[in-house]
Amino acid sequence: MRLVLPKTIEQAYHDGLGDGAVYAVAVMGGREKERRDWLDHVTKKKRALAALQEQEK
């Protein structure tokens, strides 16, 4: 059986493959900085959403 990784970091994330797959896609493609930038972006979105949900309570 052969593992086929998505072509982009965004696709790996949206496929729900987790941080490990996102890391593997980045490392295999030599895009460590892109991976960090993408995860920073996602983390900021999650924090903003959590803050909005907290305000609604």
C-alpha positions in Angstrom: 0.0 0.0 0.0 1.3 3.4 -0.9 0.6 6.7 1.0 -0.2 9.6 -1.2 0.2 13.0 0.4 -1.7 16.0 -0.7 0.1 18.5 -2.9 -0.5 21.6 -0.7 -0.4 22.3 3.0 -3.9 23.8 2.8 -5.3 20.6 1.2 -3.7 18.4 3.9 -5.2 20.6 6.6 -8.7 20.7 5.0 -8.6 16.9 4.5 -8.4 16.6 8.3 -5.2 14.7 8.2 -3.8 16.5 11.2 -0.6 18.4 12.0 1.6 15.4 11.2 0.4 15.3 7.6 0.8 19.0 7.2 4.3 18.7 8.5 5.1 15.9 6.2 3.8 17.8 3.2 5.9 20.8 4.2 9.1 18.8 4.8 8.8 16.7 1.6 8.3 19.9 -0.4 11.0 21.9 1.5 8.4 24.4 2.7 9.0 24.6 6.5 8.4 28.4 6.6 5.1 28.0 4.6 4.0 25.4 7.2 4.7 27.7 10.1 2.9 30.6 8.4 -0.1 28.4 7.7 -0.3 27.0 11.2 0.1 30.5 12.7 -2.8 31.7 10.5 -5.0 28.7 11.6 -4.2 29.3 15.3 -5.1 33.0 15.0 -8.5 32.1 13.4 -9.2 29.6 16.2 -8.3 32.1 18.9 -10.5 34.8 17.3 -13.4 32.3 17.1 -13.0 31.3 20.7 -12.9 34.9 21.8 -16.2 35.6 19.9 -17.9 32.6 21.4 -16.7 33.7 24.9 -18.2 37.2 24.4 -21.5 35.7 23.3 -21.9 33.9 26.7 
